[in-house]
Amino acid sequence: MSTDKLSTWESSWSKGDTPWHLADVNEKLLNNMDELIGCTKNGEIQCKTVLVPLCGKTKDMLYLYNKGHTVAGCEWVEPAVVQFFTENNIPYSKTALETVEGNLYQSEDGRLRIYQCDFLLLTSDVVDIKFDAVWDVQSLVSINPRDRKQYVRAVRSLLKDEFRYLLVTIEYEPFAHLGRPHSISYNAVKELFGSFSNIKFIAQLPATPPLKSTWKENVFSMISGVEDRVQYWQARWATGQSQWHSDKPHQYLVKYLDQLTEGESTIRIFLPMCGKAGDLMWLYQAGHTVLGVEGVPFVVEQFFRENKLDYEKTSLEDINGWRFKTKDGRLTVYACDFFRLTPAILGPIDAVYDRGALEAITPQDRQQYVKVMQQLLGAQFRYVLNAYEYDDTVFQGPPRNLPRDEVYKLFELGTVSILEEADFTEYGKEKYNLETPMLKLIYKITPY
């Protein structure tokens, strides 16, 4: 049972004090329908069963219903439920629930229903269907934080084995606000859902009115499964541990750009695991066609927004991610796991600038990384690789130790030469508390 009192919510509705209620369909739903429902199959939308917790009288339910889906909401305050059906001119029936206090309101065809009861009491004994998807827009942050674990247990009990979950939350500085909506961090979301969901942090946006603009609205896309290799980096970005990021072009990219272009005025250059690096814009503004891949979607969206680029976002089922592409077609970043890329998706590549991708991944993934890269490269290519060498008995990275013998062995596909070798011992001591020497190596790899 909820810690919150029904009378508190009834009072808010009776006074019209419902700032969370929107007159129109939520834009975050419209912009992320592919995440909630999944990609179309053979051009046809597959109809799903969708749960909308703490739904109020949101237009989102009607929108999903009109798209052909079976939609079930849960709302404790009865007047809000009645208003939803009457204001939208939907004929409905009302039936008392048998196992909990409340009622079931539903349309004549049964595809649109609202369970008028305490959501935490909603179980498979009450609901006769399992859900493919959940649209949770600030419901989790509306309830008492003490109820969150029970809330997640209730939702999970209603889901199919394979599911999708689109979650919108609020985050603000500690003690910046007391009461609803309650702030929740990325780590807290991961703790609640991570045991049974693969969580993607897909956007962090300034909160929309009437919420304070200094707050953030975080958008998560979750699917059934467990954490994958991208989750570590997502957590680093989400918690502000992205010390490697710079808005400026990387010094060795600037220094060795001629090794990549080899006299050509413009090239197609690929930046693996690019984040939102200044390298992207620097190369783009220089006239090159720039391709990148980044496993953390919200970082890619931040890049395009922060640089005020006119872009298109397309969901690609083949990579279980998105393609962000400028309208002129010269800058494209794929938001997905690098290992899902194929030549058909990426197209031809003239050159690669590997700022820190190979040294960031785990050693057991290195052979597969190079194998994928080999498939992506054309017959003629230039590849500039950054790497560190150090004693990794104490510090294991990232950046991880990448010995030169391993580089030569990994890149047997071509000729490996060292462009530069620099002493980074002081840097290693300052950044990573290393007490042993650290070397920085810049390699150039070309075909035989």
C-alpha positions in Angstrom: 0.0 0.0 0.0 1.2 3.5 -0.8 2.7 5.7 1.9 1.0 8.7 0.3 -2.6 9.4 1.3 -5.4 9.3 -1.3 -6.8 12.5 0.2 -3.6 14.4 -0.7 -4.1 13.6 -4.4 -7.8 14.1 -4.3 -7.3 17.6 -2.9 -4.8 18.5 -5.7 -7.3 17.4 -8.4 -10.3 19.1 -6.7 -8.3 22.4 -6.5 -7.0 22.1 -10.1 -3.5 22.0 -8.6 -2.2 19.5 -11.2 0.9 21.1 -12.8 1.9 17.6 -14.1 -1.1 17.4 -16.3 -0.5 18.5 -19.9 -3.2 19.6 -22.3 -1.5 17.8 -25.2 0.4 14.6 -25.8 3.8 14.6 -24.2 6.6 15.4 -26.7 8.9 12.9 -25.1 6.4 10.2 -26.0 6.1 11.5 -29.5 9.9 11.7 -30.0 10.5 8.2 -28.5 7.7 6.0 -29.8 10.2 3.7 -31.4 11.8 3.1 -28.0 8.4 2.4 -26.4 6.9 0.3 -29.1 9.9 -0.9 -31.1 10.6 -0.6 -34.8 8.0 -1.5 -37.3 7.9 -4.9 -38.9 7.7 -5.0 -42.7 6.5 -1.4 -42.5 3.6 -2.3 -40.2 3.2 -1.1 -36.7 2.8 -4.0 -34.3 0.1 -3.4 -31.7 1.2 -3.7 -28.1 -0.2 -3.7 -24.6 1.0 -0.6 -22.8 0.8 0.3 -19.2 0.7 3.9 -18.0 1.1 4.2 -14.2 -0.4 7.1 -12.3 -2.0 8.2 -15.6 -4.4 11.0 -14.4 -6.3 12.0 -17.5 -3.3 12.3 -19.8 -3.9 12.6 -23.5 -1.0 10.1 -24.0 -3.3 7.2 -23.3 -5.7 8.3 -26.0 -2.8 8.8 -28.4 -1.5 5.3 -27.9 -5.1 3.9 -28.1 -5.7 5.7 -31.4 -2.4 4.1 -32.7 -4.1 0.7 -32.3 -2.5 -0.3 -29.0 -4.2 -1.8 -25.9 -3.7 0.8 -23.2 -4.2 0.4 -19.4 -3.6 3.2 -17.0 -3.8 3.3 -13.2 -5.1 6.3 -11.4 -6.2 6.5 -7.7 -8.3 9.6 -7.9 -11.7 8.7 -9.3 -12.8 12.1 -10.6 -9.7 12.2 -12.8 -10.7 8.9 -14.3 -14.2 10.0 -15.0 -13.0 13.2 -16.5 -10.7 11.3 -18.9 -13.5 9.4 -20.4 -16.1 12.1 -20.5 -13.8 14.9 -21.8 -12.7 12.6 -24.6 -16.3 11.5 -25.4 -15.4 7.8 -24.8 -18.4 5.6 -23.8 -17.3 3.5 -20.9 -18.3 0.9 -18.3 -17.5 0.8 -14.6 -16.9 -2.5 -12.7 -15.9 -2.9 -9.1 -12.5 -4.6 -8.6 -12.8 -7.8 -6.7 -9.5 -8.1 -4.8 -8.6 -4.5 -4.1 -10.6 -1.3 -3.3 -11.4 0.5 -6.5 -13.0 0.2 -10.0 -12.2 -0.7 -13.5 -13.2 1.8 -16.1 -12.9 0.7 -19.7 -14.0 1.5 -23.3 -16.6 -0.5 -25.1 -14.0 -2.4 -27.1 -11.9 -3.1 -23.9 -8.7 -1.7 -25.5 -8.6 1.4 -23.3 -9.0 0.9 -19.5 -8.0 2.6 -16.3 -7.7 0.8 -13.0 -8.9 3.3 -10.3 -7.0 2.1 -7.3 -3.7 2.3 -5.4 -1.0 1.4 -8.0 1.0 -0.5 -5.5 -1.9 -2.9 -5.1 -2.1 -3.5 -8.8 -1.0 -7.1 -9.3 -1.5 -9.9 -11.8 -4.5 -11.0 -9.6 -6.2 -7.7 -10.5 -5.0 -7.2 -14.1 -5.8 -10.0 -16.6 -3.1 -9.1 -19.1 0.7 -8.8 -19.2 2.3 -5.7 -20.8 4.7 -5.3 -23.7 5.6 -1.8 -22.7 5.4 0.9 -20.0 5.1 4.6 -20.5 6.3 6.1 -17.2 6.4 9.9 -17.3 7.4 11.2 -13.9 5.3 8.7 -12.0 8.4 7.3 -10.3 9.3 10.8 -9.1 5.8 11.6 -7.9 5.5 8.9 -5.3 7.1 8.9 -1.9 10.8 7.8 -2.4 10.2 5.1 0.3 7.7 3.4 -2.1 10.0 3.2 -5.1 11.2 -0.4 -4.6 7.6 -1.6 -4.1 6.6 0.5 -7.2 9.2 -1.3 -9.3 8.2 -4.7 -8.0 4.6 -3.9 -8.9 5.5 -2.9 -12.4 7.8 -5.9 -13.0 5.0 -8.3 -11.9 2.8 -7.0 -14.8 5.4 -7.2 -17.5 5.9 -9.9 -20.2 9.3 -11.7 -20.3 10.3 -9.4 -23.2 9.3 -5.7 -22.6 10.2 -2.1 -23.3 10.0 0.7 -20.7 10.2 4.4 -21.5 10.9 6.4 -18.3 11.1 10.1 -17.7 12.4 11.4 -14.4 13.5 14.6 -12.7 16.9 15.4 -11.4 18.1 18.5 -9.5 20.7 19.4 -6.9 20.3 17.9 -3.4 18.0 20.1 -1.2 17.2 22.4 -4.2 13.5 21.4 -3.7 11.4 19.7 -1.1 8.4 17.5 -2.1 7.1 16.4 -5.4 8.6 15.8 -7.9 11.3 14.0 -6.0 14.7 14.0 -7.7 16.3 10.7 -8.7 19.8 10.1 -10.0 21.0 7.8 -12.7 22.6 5.5 -10.1 19.3 5.2 -8.2 17.4 4.3 -11.5 20.1 1.7 -12.2 19.8 0.3 -8.7 16.0 0.0 -9.1 15.8 -1.5 -12.6 19.3 -2.8 -13.3 18.7 -6.4 -12.1 16.2 -7.1 -14.8 16.6 -4.4 -17.4 19.2 -3.2 -19.9 19.1 0.6 -19.2 19.9 3.2 -21.8 20.2 6.9 -20.8 18.9 8.4 -24.0 18.5 12.1 -23.2 19.0 14.8 -20.6 16.9 17.9 -21.3 16.2 21.1 -19.5 12.9 20.6 -17.5 9.8 22.1 -19.3 7.5 24.6 -17.6 6.0 24.7 -15.0 9.1 22.8 -13.7 12.2 24.9 -13.1 14.5 25.3 -16.0 17.6 24.5 -13.9 16.2 21.0 -13.3 16.9 18.2 -15.7 14.4 15.8 -17.3 16.2 12.5 -17.8 14.8 10.0 -20.4 15.6 6.3 -20.1 14.8 3.5 -22.4 14.9 0.0 -20.9 14.4 -3.4 -22.4 14.4 -6.8 -20.9 17.8 -8.2 -20.2 20.9 -7.4 -18.2 23.7 -4.8 -18.4 25.9 -4.8 -21.5 29.4 -3.4 -22.1 28.1 0.1 -22.9 26.6 0.5 -19.4 29.9 1.2 -17.8 30.5 4.2 -20.0 26.9 5.4 -19.7 27.4 5.4 -15.9 30.6 7.4 -16.3 28.9 10.1 -18.4 25.8 10.2 -16.3 27.7 10.7 -13.1 30.0 13.4 -14.5 33.1 11.1 -14.6 34.0 11.9 -18.2 37.4 13.5 -17.6 38.7 12.5 -21.0 36.2 14.8 -22.8 37.3 18.0 -24.4 35.5 20.5 -26.6 38.8 21.3 -28.4 40.3 19.1 -31.1 42.8 16.5 -29.8 46.4 17.7 -30.0 47.5 14.6 -31.9 44.6 14.9 -34.4 45.7 18.4 -35.2 49.4 17.4 -35.4 48.9 14.3 -37.5 45.9 15.3 -39.7 48.2 15.3 -42.7 49.0 11.6 -42.0 45.2 11.0 -42.3 44.5 13.1 -45.4 47.7 12.4 -47.3 47.2 15.4 -49.5 43.5 15.0 -50.1 41.4 18.2 -49.4 38.5 16.3 -48.0 38.1 12.7 -46.7 35.6 10.4 -45.0 37.0 10.0 -41.5 35.7 7.7 -38.8 36.0 8.4 -35.0 35.2 5.3 -32.9 33.7 5.8 -29.5 33.7 9.5 -30.1 31.6 10.8 -27.3 30.9 14.5 -28.0 34.5 15.3 -28.7 35.6 18.6 -30.2 37.3 16.5 -32.9 34.0 16.0 -34.6 33.1 19.7 -35.1 36.8 20.6 -35.9 36.9 18.0 -38.8 33.4 18.9 -39.9 34.1 22.6 -40.1 37.3 21.8 -42.0 35.1 20.3 -44.8 35.5 16.6 -44.2 32.8 14.0 -44.0 32.8 12.8 -40.4 31.5 9.5 -39.1 31.4 8.6 -35.4 30.0 5.9 -33.1 29.2 6.4 -29.5 27.5 3.9 -27.2 25.8 6.4 -24.9 22.8 7.9 -26.8 22.2 11.0 -24.6 25.8 12.1 -25.2 25.3 12.1 -28.9 22.1 14.1 -28.6 23.9 16.6 -26.3 26.6 17.0 -29.0 24.1 17.9 -31.7 22.1 20.2 -29.5 25.1 22.0 -27.9 26.6 22.7 -31.3 23.2 23.9 -32.6 23.3 21.5 -35.6 20.3 20.9 -37.8 20.0 17.1 -37.6 17.7 14.1 -38.1 17.5 11.2 -35.6 16.6 7.8 -37.0 16.0 4.6 -35.2 17.9 1.7 -36.7 16.8 -1.8 -35.7 19.9 -3.4 -37.1 22.2 -1.7 -34.6 19.6 -1.4 -31.8 20.3 2.3 -31.7 20.0 5.6 -33.6 21.6 7.5 -36.4 22.1 11.2 -35.8 22.8 13.0 -39.1 23.2 16.6 -40.1 20.9 17.8 -42.9 23.8 18.2 -45.2 24.9 14.6 -44.7 28.5 15.4 -43.8 28.3 14.6 -40.1 26.8 11.3 -38.8 27.1 9.7 -35.4 25.7 6.3 -34.7 24.4 5.9 -31.1 25.0 2.2 -30.6 27.5 -0.5 -29.5 30.5 -0.3 -31.8 30.5 -4.0 -32.3 27.1 -3.8 -34.1 28.5 -1.7 -37.0 28.8 -3.1 -40.5 30.2 -1.7 -43.8 26.7 -1.5 -45.2 25.7 0.8 -42.3 28.8 3.0 -42.2 29.8 3.2 -45.8 33.3 3.7 -47.2 36.0 5.0 -44.9 39.2 6.7 -45.9 40.8 7.2 -42.5 40.3 6.4 -38.8 41.4 8.6 -35.8 41.4 6.4 -32.7 41.6 8.9 -29.9 41.2 6.3 -27.1 38.8 3.6 -28.2 41.1 0.6 -28.4 42.7 1.6 -25.1 39.3 2.0 -23.4 37.8 -1.3 -24.1 38.6 -4.4 -22.1 41.6 -6.5 -23.3 39.3 -9.5 -24.1 37.4 -7.3 -26.6 40.5 -6.1 -28.5 40.7 -8.8 -31.1 37.0 -8.5 -31.9 37.4 -4.7 -32.1 40.1 -5.0 -34.7 38.2 -7.6 -36.6 35.2 -5.3 -36.9 37.5 -2.4 -37.8 39.1 -4.5 -40.5 35.7 -5.2 -42.0 34.8 -1.5 -41.9 38.0 -0.2 -43.6 38.4 0.1 -47.3 41.2 -1.4 -49.4 43.2 1.8 -48.9 43.1 3.4 -45.5 45.1 5.5 -43.0 44.6 4.7 -39.3 46.2 6.8 -36.5 46.0 5.2 -33.1 46.7 6.7 -29.6 48.0 4.3 -27.0 49.5 4.3 -23.5 52.2 1.9 -22.1 52.6 1.5 -18.4 52.9 -1.1 -15.6 49.2 -2.1 -15.0 49.8 -4.2 -11.9 48.3 -1.4 -9.8 46.2 0.7 -12.2 44.2 -1.2 -14.8 42.6 1.8 -16.6 40.9 3.1 -18.5 42.9 4.2 -20.3 44.3 0.6 -20.3 47.8 -0.4 -20.9 48.3 -1.2 -24.6 51.8 -2.7 -25.2 53.4 -2.2 -28.6 53.9 -5.9 -29.1 50.2 -6.3 -28.8 49.5 -3.5 -31.2 51.8 -5.1 -33.8 50.0 -8.4 -33.4 46.5 -7.0 -33.4 47.1 -5.0 -36.7 48.7 -7.8 -38.7 46.3 -6.6 -41.5 48.7 -3.8 -42.3 52.0 -1.9 -41.7 52.4 -0.4 -38.2 54.8 2.5 -37.7 55.3 4.7 -34.7 54.8 8.4 -35.4 55.7 9.6 -31.9 56.8 8.2 -28.5 56.5 10.6 -25.6 57.3 10.4 -21.8 54.0 10.8 -20.0 55.3 9.8 -16.6 54.3 13.0 -14.8 50.9 12.9 -16.5 50.4 9.4 -15.2 51.5 10.3 -11.7 49.1 13.3 -11.6 46.1 11.7 -13.2 46.3 8.1 -12.2 48.7 8.0 -9.2 51.2 5.9 -11.1 54.6 5.6 -9.6 56.2 4.0 -12.6 56.9 5.3 -16.1 54.1 6.0 -18.6 54.6 6.4 -22.3 52.3 7.8 -25.0 52.6 6.3 -28.4 51.0 7.5 -31.7 50.9 4.8 -34.3 50.0 4.9 -38.0 48.6 1.8 -39.6 48.3 1.4 -43.4 47.7 -1.5 -45.8 50.6 -3.6 -46.9 
